[in-house]
Amino acid sequence: MTQLEMVAVDELVREIARALVDEPSAVEVTTVDRDENTVLKLRVAPQDVGKVIGKQGRTARSVRTILGAVSMKLRHRYTLDILEEGDEA
């Protein structure tokens, strides 16, 4: 997997989150590379966490579904962690 592909996935999650929240400037996505996968850690403003998660987690599940499709295409597993206030990046 190339660095460009990793940046593109990072930017994809960032843009989806920015479209959902009231404070797009507060959206942060950090990547943590592990042996077989890459974890994308999403942090938004505290009042926007519910918007990113959605009712019964539907929005978060949808973003994870998109990441699953990207994972299949790039042959590299991506997972999404949505960080809440007090969680470590």
Secondary structure, 3 states (H helix, E strand, C coil): CCHHHHHHHHHHHHHHHHHHCCCHHHCEEEEEECCCEEEEEEECCHHHHHHHHCHHHHHHHHHHHHHHHHHHHHCCEEEEEEECCCCCC
